Amino acid sequence: MPGGSIYVQPDEKYTGSSPQWWYEKFWREDAGNRRKSRYVKAAVGFVVGVALALRFDLGGTAPLVGILLAGLVAAGDWLLDWRSFHATAVWRGARKGEAITGKLLRRSLARRGYSVLDGRAIRGQASIDHLVIGPGGVWLIDNESWSPDTEIACYAGRLFFGEKYGTKTAKPLVEASEAFAELLSRETRVPVTITPLLAVHCGLLPKGGVVVAEGLTLLKPRLVAKLIKSAEHVVLNAEQIELLTRTAARELHRA
């Protein structure tokens, strides 16, 4: 095998399959260990529940309190495990990031005078998942996902995904935002700038869930609408929003 060792035979577990496939395989194989851990935590919860019942002179109901607390601990532990696995759904291909973000955007912004257009592109330019137009301005939003252990950070103004530079991800979105803004401004005579955002469905973002680097803002999907609503100044009125939305729907091709 090119690049391999003639002394150490390759382990079949790590060859020939995608990281997502192995992630799910290891997750299923570790189910027994997770159950054992949950039983131990539930047992501790039972002991604590009985001790608390005795402490507050509820001796007759001590076993019931212990069972109740054990059940709550087990349910909480199962929920944490489920959320951890569910958070990788887009990366594993089990769900579509654009569907998740689009639903969140409409639920939070539709009643506030914002328009949301999905799957748009300028001919010859990179396509994007969402274009949001509203009182606070215009935003271009794309969706992406990395492996669960990929650290996403900004160092000295540069974007990093683990040890790799993120310029190849940031640059096309920034350029697409500039191209979209130029087209809309030219066709409507309404000067606009477009802010590019990247909804990160899987990967390690820093505390707060937001990274800003190389002209791009990366954040958790649930924070996208919140960031848009936080725009302090009204820069577009209702007529301009309608004009920009109609123009975008006409001029921008469906991706």
Secondary structure, DSSP 4 states (H G I P E B T S, - for coil): -TT--SSSPPPGGGSSS-HHHHHHHHHHHTHHHHHHHHHHHHHHHHHHHHHHHHHTT-GGGHHHHHHHHHHHHHHHHHHHHHHHHHTTHHHHTSS-HHHHHHHHHHHHHGGGT-EEEEEEE-TTS--EEEEEEETTEEEEEEEE---TT-BEEEETTEEEETTEE-HHHHHHHHHHHHHHHHHHHHHH-----EEEEEEESSSBPPTTSEEEETTEEEE-HHHHHHHHHT--S----HHHHHHHHHHHHHHSEE-
